Amino acid sequence: MPASTDGHYRNHCPYCLWSLHVDELPGDRASECRRPMEPVGLVEKSGKGWQVVHRCTACGHRQPNRLVRDGDAPDDLDLVLSLPWL
């Protein structure tokens, strides 16, 4: 995955928006699941802006993640906008 250049960590692919289930809580790397997480929708959070919601394909865990909209490798905006608002 290309690094984010906006000062935040990116945990998903900017081209397909898929992720991996590595966290139970953001940044803890405590999940033993390690399965693919599908992008299932969008939410907007105060102070964090738009976030893509991922759902684990194995256990169903859901986690919102910040979008990267600027920099060298921004998330695919067409793909982002194709997701439903949750």
Secondary structure, 3 states (H helix, E strand, C coil): CCCCCCCCCCCECCCCCCEECCCCCCCCCCCCCCCEEEEEEEEEECCCEEEEEEEECCCCCEEEEECCCCCCCCCCHHHHHCCCEC
